[in-house]
Amino acid sequence: MNRIFLIAAALLFAFSLSAPGNAAGETITVVDTEGRSVEVPHGAQRVLLGFYFEDFFAIVGKGAFDRVVAVSLEPWKGWRHSQYEAYAAALPRVKELVDVGYEEAGGFSIEKAVAAKPDVALIAGWQFRGLGAEGVAKLEAAGIPVIAVDYNAQTLEKHLESTRIIGQVMAAEERAEKLALEYEASVLDVIARIKDVNGNRAPVYVELGSKGPHEYGNSYGAVMWGGVIKMAGGENIAEGKVDRWGPLNPEYVIARQPEAVFLAGSDWFGRDKAVIMGFGVTKDTTRGRMRPYLDRAGWGNLPAAKLGEIHAIYHGGARTLYDYTFLQYIAKVLHPEAFSDVDPVANHRRFYESYLPIEADGSFMVKLAD
């Protein structure tokens, strides 16, 4: 009996050393993007994932969603419907995850979150702020450490910081570092190629295409696509006119005479006028939704229309570890000679092939005039 006990104990000890997530209960202290020092299990096995679903998988790798027990479903299935369906088809367990809700659609359910028994809650900075101090305190009082990460800031610093934080929490530091360095190199390459254009920044307009051509959608100030345009060497006409995001006055847009227009399209489920993009969507479908924008008053005479520089970009591609490919795309539109050897579409496809369980099969970067 003693011999059997010793063998069992040895096997248990060996498993504790080799199993991801440190079955022995090792914890580490992580500083999140809100500047909070939080003690978390190193290699969490039960994760509440609020956002950044693809980035999480890219960093953690194969089996990533086997370690997720709950999600905020609407920001995935609702906002990026075709992306969600592609993952659910490839990884059926995705459909079994507990939905804890989110702040703007019925509220975040603390009760459901606690019942799912996660080791850690990995949420976006905007979700952290939406929960507020009281909501975060309730989760932590229930033994669920809360870690905020932030790709929404759309800055190189926050992208690298967020990637390394997720790597720490999930004991995937090596893979996270590889992704961080690849991302950094790609962004710095764009910056290097446009270093001489500060005095020659073309006016650029970006609009969220969720409402269709009959109503002006949100544009972006210094965040999201606004930050990408600036990094790509363009003059974002919304900067200084909206705080974070909001619609611009149509007369102002016409008066600024943008030389390039980017419509941010997505999986706008059930919206028959919106700019549709995403997985399983053809470029012709996207172009069919783009053309009516040229019927807006004054749009046919915009320099962007005359130059053939009306484009659609996948809104789900911002705030991600592969959004450097959209940065490359915008930069190439604005400075074609400097990026003649760069293929953003191929780079986007390559990222999926390297790090994600699905293919980038659909409409993600589209020029209307092609």
C-alpha positions as CSV (number, residue, x, y, z in Angstrom):
1,M,0.0,0.0,0.0
2,N,2.8,2.4,0.9
3,R,4.5,1.7,-2.4
4,I,1.3,2.5,-4.3
5,F,0.9,5.7,-2.3
6,L,4.5,6.8,-3.0
7,I,4.0,6.1,-6.8
8,A,0.8,8.2,-6.8
9,A,2.4,11.0,-4.9
10,A,5.4,11.1,-7.3
11,L,3.0,11.1,-10.3
12,L,1.0,14.0,-8.8
13,F,4.2,15.9,-8.1
14,A,5.5,15.4,-11.7
15,F,2.1,16.6,-13.1
16,S,2.2,19.7,-11.0
17,L,5.5,20.6,-12.5
18,S,4.5,20.0,-16.1
19,A,0.9,21.0,-16.3
20,P,0.1,24.5,-17.6
21,G,-1.4,26.8,-15.1
22,N,0.8,25.6,-12.2
23,A,-1.5,23.1,-10.5
24,A,0.5,23.8,-7.3
25,G,-1.1,27.2,-7.1
26,E,1.8,29.5,-8.0
27,T,0.8,33.2,-8.3
28,I,2.5,36.2,-9.8
29,T,1.9,39.9,-9.6
30,V,0.9,41.6,-12.8
31,V,0.6,45.3,-13.5
32,D,-2.3,45.9,-15.8
33,T,-2.9,48.7,-18.3
34,E,-4.8,50.6,-15.6
35,G,-1.6,50.7,-13.5
36,R,-3.0,48.2,-10.9
37,S,-0.8,45.6,-9.3
38,V,-2.9,42.4,-9.2
39,E,-1.9,38.9,-7.9
40,V,-3.1,36.2,-10.4
41,P,-2.5,32.5,-10.9
42,H,0.4,32.0,-13.3
43,G,-1.1,30.1,-16.2
44,A,-4.8,30.6,-15.5
45,Q,-7.0,27.6,-16.4
46,R,-10.4,29.2,-16.1
47,V,-10.6,32.6,-17.8
48,L,-13.5,35.1,-18.1
49,L,-12.6,36.8,-21.4
50,G,-14.4,40.1,-22.0
51,F,-12.9,41.2,-25.3
52,Y,-9.9,40.8,-27.6
53,F,-10.9,37.2,-28.4
54,E,-8.5,36.7,-31.4
55,D,-5.6,38.3,-29.6
56,F,-6.1,36.0,-26.7
57,F,-6.0,33.0,-29.0
58,A,-2.9,34.2,-30.9
59,I,-1.0,34.7,-27.6
60,V,-2.1,31.5,-25.9
61,G,-2.1,29.2,-28.9
62,K,-3.7,25.9,-29.5
63,G,-6.2,25.0,-26.7
64,A,-6.7,28.7,-25.8
65,F,-10.4,28.5,-25.6
66,D,-10.3,25.3,-23.6
67,R,-9.2,27.6,-20.8
68,V,-12.0,30.1,-21.2
69,V,-15.2,29.5,-19.2
70,A,-17.1,32.8,-19.8
71,V,-17.2,35.7,-22.3
72,S,-19.0,38.9,-22.9
73,L,-20.9,37.6,-26.0
74,E,-22.4,40.7,-27.6
75,P,-19.1,42.4,-28.4
76,W,-18.1,39.2,-30.3
77,K,-21.2,37.6,-31.7
78,G,-23.1,40.8,-32.1
79,W,-20.3,43.2,-33.2
80,R,-18.3,40.7,-35.3
81,H,-20.9,38.1,-36.2
82,S,-19.1,36.4,-39.1
83,Q,-15.9,36.2,-37.1
84,Y,-17.7,34.6,-34.1
85,E,-19.4,32.1,-36.4
86,A,-16.1,31.2,-38.0
87,Y,-14.6,30.4,-34.6
88,A,-17.6,28.6,-33.4
89,A,-17.4,26.3,-36.5
90,A,-13.7,25.6,-35.9
91,L,-14.0,25.4,-32.1
92,P,-17.5,24.2,-31.1
93,R,-16.8,24.8,-27.4
94,V,-17.1,28.5,-28.1
95,K,-20.9,28.1,-28.2
96,E,-20.9,26.6,-24.8
97,L,-19.2,29.5,-23.0
98,V,-21.2,31.3,-20.3
99,D,-22.3,34.8,-21.4
100,V,-21.8,37.4,-18.7
101,G,-23.2,40.3,-20.8
102,Y,-21.6,43.7,-21.0
103,E,-22.3,47.2,-19.8
104,E,-24.3,48.6,-22.8
105,A,-26.5,45.5,-23.4
106,G,-28.4,44.6,-20.3
107,G,-25.4,45.0,-18.1
108,F,-22.6,42.8,-16.9
109,S,-23.8,40.0,-14.7
110,I,-21.6,39.7,-11.6
111,E,-23.7,36.7,-10.6
112,K,-23.0,34.8,-13.8
113,A,-19.4,35.7,-13.7
114,V,-19.0,34.4,-10.1
115,A,-21.0,31.2,-11.0
116,A,-18.6,30.4,-13.8
117,K,-15.7,30.2,-11.3
118,P,-13.0,31.8,-13.3
119,D,-9.4,32.0,-12.0
120,V,-9.1,35.5,-13.5
121,A,-11.2,38.0,-15.5
122,L,-9.3,39.4,-18.5
123,I,-11.2,42.4,-19.7
124,A,-10.8,45.5,-21.9
125,G,-9.9,48.8,-20.4
126,W,-13.3,50.2,-21.5
127,Q,-15.0,47.3,-19.8
128,F,-13.0,47.9,-16.6
129,R,-14.1,51.5,-16.6
130,G,-17.7,50.5,-17.4
131,L,-17.8,48.1,-14.4
132,G,-16.5,50.8,-12.2
133,A,-14.8,50.5,-8.8
134,E,-17.8,48.8,-7.3
135,G,-18.2,46.1,-10.0
136,V,-14.5,45.3,-9.9
137,A,-14.5,45.2,-6.1
138,K,-17.4,42.7,-6.2
139,L,-15.5,40.3,-8.6
140,E,-12.4,40.5,-6.5
141,A,-14.3,40.0,-3.3
142,A,-15.5,36.7,-4.9
143,G,-11.9,35.7,-5.4
144,I,-11.7,36.7,-9.1
145,P,-8.7,38.9,-9.8
146,V,-9.5,41.5,-12.6
147,I,-6.9,42.3,-15.2
148,A,-7.4,45.2,-17.7
149,V,-5.7,45.2,-21.1
150,D,-6.1,47.9,-23.8
151,Y,-5.7,47.5,-27.5
152,N,-8.5,50.1,-28.0
153,A,-6.0,52.9,-27.3
154,Q,-4.5,52.0,-30.7
155,T,-1.0,52.9,-29.6
156,L,2.2,50.9,-30.0
157,E,2.9,51.2,-26.2
158,K,-0.5,49.8,-25.1
159,H,-0.5,47.0,-27.7
160,L,2.9,45.8,-26.5
161,E,2.0,46.1,-22.9
162,S,-1.3,44.3,-23.3
163,T,0.3,41.5,-25.2
164,R,2.9,40.9,-22.6
165,I,0.3,41.1,-19.8
166,I,-1.8,38.4,-21.4
167,G,1.3,36.3,-21.9
168,Q,2.2,36.6,-18.2
169,V,-1.3,35.7,-16.9
170,M,-1.6,32.7,-19.3
171,A,2.1,31.5,-18.8
172,A,2.6,32.1,-22.5
173,E,5.4,34.6,-22.2
174,E,7.5,33.3,-25.1
175,R,4.7,33.4,-27.6
176,A,3.6,36.8,-26.4
177,E,7.1,38.2,-26.7
178,K,7.3,36.9,-30.3
179,L,4.1,38.5,-31.2
180,A,5.0,41.8,-29.5
181,L,8.3,42.0,-31.3
182,E,6.7,41.2,-34.6
183,Y,4.1,43.9,-34.1
184,E,6.6,46.4,-32.9
185,A,8.8,45.8,-36.0
186,S,5.9,46.2,-38.4
187,V,4.7,49.4,-36.9
188,L,8.2,50.9,-36.7
189,D,8.8,50.0,-40.3
190,V,5.7,52.0,-41.3
191,I,6.9,55.0,-39.2
192,A,10.4,54.8,-40.8
193,R,8.9,54.8,-44.3
194,I,6.9,57.9,-43.7
195,K,9.4,59.9,-41.6
196,D,9.7,62.5,-44.3
197,V,6.0,63.2,-44.9
198,N,5.2,65.5,-41.9
199,G,4.8,68.5,-44.2
200,N,2.8,66.6,-46.8
201,R,0.0,64.9,-44.9
202,A,-3.1,64.4,-47.1
203,P,-6.5,65.1,-45.5
204,V,-8.2,61.8,-44.7
205,Y,-11.8,61.0,-43.6
206,V,-12.9,57.8,-41.9
207,E,-16.5,56.9,-41.1
208,L,-18.1,54.0,-39.4
209,G,-20.3,52.4,-42.0
210,S,-22.9,50.9,-39.7
211,K,-25.7,53.4,-40.6
212,G,-25.4,53.4,-44.3
213,P,-25.1,56.4,-46.7
214,H,-28.2,58.2,-45.5
215,E,-26.8,59.2,-42.1
216,Y,-23.3,60.2,-41.2
217,G,-21.7,57.7,-38.9
218,N,-19.0,58.1,-36.3
219,S,-15.6,59.4,-37.2
220,Y,-12.6,59.1,-34.8
221,G,-10.5,61.7,-33.1
222,A,-7.1,60.6,-31.6
223,V,-8.2,57.0,-30.9
224,M,-9.1,53.9,-33.0
225,W,-8.9,54.6,-36.7
226,G,-8.0,58.2,-36.0
227,G,-4.8,57.1,-34.4
228,V,-4.0,54.7,-37.2
229,I,-4.5,57.5,-39.9
230,K,-2.1,59.7,-38.0
231,M,0.5,56.9,-37.6
232,A,0.1,56.2,-41.4
233,G,1.1,59.7,-42.3
234,G,-2.3,61.2,-43.0
235,E,-4.1,64.2,-41.6
236,N,-7.2,63.0,-39.8
237,I,-9.9,65.7,-40.4
238,A,-11.8,64.5,-37.3
239,E,-8.9,65.3,-35.0
240,G,-9.9,68.2,-32.8
241,K,-13.5,68.0,-34.0
242,V,-14.6,65.0,-32.0
243,D,-13.3,63.8,-28.6
244,R,-13.0,60.1,-29.0
245,W,-15.6,59.4,-31.7
246,G,-18.8,61.0,-33.1
247,P,-20.3,62.1,-36.4
248,L,-18.8,65.1,-38.3
249,N,-20.9,67.8,-39.9
250,P,-21.4,66.8,-43.6
251,E,-20.6,70.4,-44.7
252,Y,-17.3,70.2,-42.8
253,V,-16.4,67.0,-44.5
254,I,-17.0,68.5,-47.9
255,A,-15.1,71.7,-47.0
256,R,-12.1,69.7,-46.0
257,Q,-11.9,68.0,-49.4
258,P,-10.4,64.7,-48.2
259,E,-8.0,63.0,-50.6
260,A,-8.8,59.6,-49.2
261,V,-12.0,58.2,-47.6
262,F,-12.1,55.0,-45.5
263,L,-15.4,53.4,-44.6
264,A,-15.1,51.1,-41.6
265,G,-17.3,48.1,-42.4
266,S,-18.2,45.1,-40.3
267,D,-20.6,42.2,-39.9
268,W,-23.5,44.6,-39.3
269,F,-26.0,41.8,-38.8
270,G,-29.5,42.7,-40.1
271,R,-28.5,46.2,-41.4
272,D,-29.4,46.3,-45.1
273,K,-27.6,49.6,-45.8
274,A,-24.5,49.2,-43.8
275,V,-21.0,48.5,-45.3
276,I,-20.7,44.8,-44.9
277,M,-17.3,43.1,-44.5
278,G,-15.9,40.1,-42.7
279,F,-15.6,36.4,-43.0
280,G,-17.4,34.8,-45.9
281,V,-18.3,38.2,-47.4
282,T,-17.2,38.9,-51.0
283,K,-15.5,42.1,-52.1
284,D,-18.3,42.6,-54.6
285,T,-20.8,42.6,-51.8
286,T,-18.7,45.2,-49.9
287,R,-18.4,47.4,-53.0
288,G,-22.2,47.2,-53.5
289,R,-22.6,48.8,-50.1
290,M,-19.9,51.4,-50.7
291,R,-21.2,52.8,-54.0
292,P,-24.3,54.6,-52.6
293,Y,-22.0,56.8,-50.5
294,L,-20.9,58.5,-53.7
295,D,-24.6,59.7,-54.1
296,R,-24.3,61.8,-51.0
297,A,-24.4,65.6,-51.7
298,G,-20.9,66.7,-52.7
299,W,-19.2,63.4,-52.5
300,G,-18.9,62.9,-56.2
301,N,-16.7,65.9,-56.4
302,L,-14.4,65.1,-53.5
303,P,-10.7,64.6,-54.4
304,A,-11.0,61.1,-52.9
305,A,-13.7,60.2,-55.4
306,K,-11.9,61.8,-58.4
307,L,-8.7,60.0,-57.4
308,G,-10.5,56.7,-56.9
309,E,-9.4,56.6,-53.3
310,I,-12.6,55.4,-51.6
311,H,-11.8,52.4,-49.5
312,A,-13.4,50.0,-46.9
313,I,-11.5,48.6,-44.0
314,Y,-12.8,45.9,-41.6
315,H,-13.7,47.5,-38.3
316,G,-13.1,44.3,-36.4
317,G,-9.4,44.5,-37.6
318,A,-8.7,47.6,-35.4
319,R,-7.7,47.0,-31.8
320,T,-5.9,43.8,-32.6
321,L,-2.5,42.3,-32.9
322,Y,-2.8,42.2,-36.6
323,D,-4.1,45.8,-37.1
324,Y,-0.6,46.7,-38.3
325,T,-1.8,45.2,-41.6
326,F,-4.5,47.9,-41.8
327,L,-1.9,50.5,-40.8
328,Q,0.1,49.3,-43.8
329,Y,-2.9,49.4,-46.1
330,I,-3.8,53.0,-45.1
331,A,-0.2,54.1,-45.4
332,K,0.1,52.5,-48.8
333,V,-3.0,54.3,-50.0
334,L,-1.5,57.6,-48.8
335,H,2.2,56.9,-49.8
336,P,2.1,54.3,-52.5
337,E,5.7,54.6,-53.6
338,A,7.1,54.2,-50.1
339,F,5.1,50.9,-49.7
340,S,5.4,49.5,-53.2
341,D,7.0,46.3,-51.8
342,V,4.4,45.8,-49.0
343,D,1.4,43.6,-49.4
344,P,-1.0,44.3,-46.5
345,V,-3.6,41.8,-47.7
346,A,-1.0,39.0,-47.8
347,N,0.4,40.0,-44.4
348,H,-3.1,39.9,-43.0
349,R,-3.7,36.4,-44.4
350,R,-0.2,35.3,-43.2
351,F,-1.0,36.3,-39.6
352,Y,-4.1,34.0,-39.6
353,E,-2.1,31.2,-41.0
354,S,0.6,31.6,-38.4
355,Y,-1.4,32.2,-35.2
356,L,-5.1,31.6,-35.5
357,P,-7.3,28.5,-36.1
358,I,-9.4,29.9,-39.0
359,E,-8.5,31.4,-42.4
360,A,-8.8,35.1,-43.3
361,D,-11.4,34.2,-46.0
362,G,-13.6,37.2,-46.8
363,S,-13.6,40.9,-47.3
364,F,-11.2,43.0,-45.1
365,M,-9.5,45.7,-47.2
366,V,-11.4,46.8,-50.3
367,K,-10.9,49.6,-52.9
368,L,-14.1,50.7,-54.5
369,A,-12.5,51.6,-57.8
370,D,-10.9,48.1,-58.3
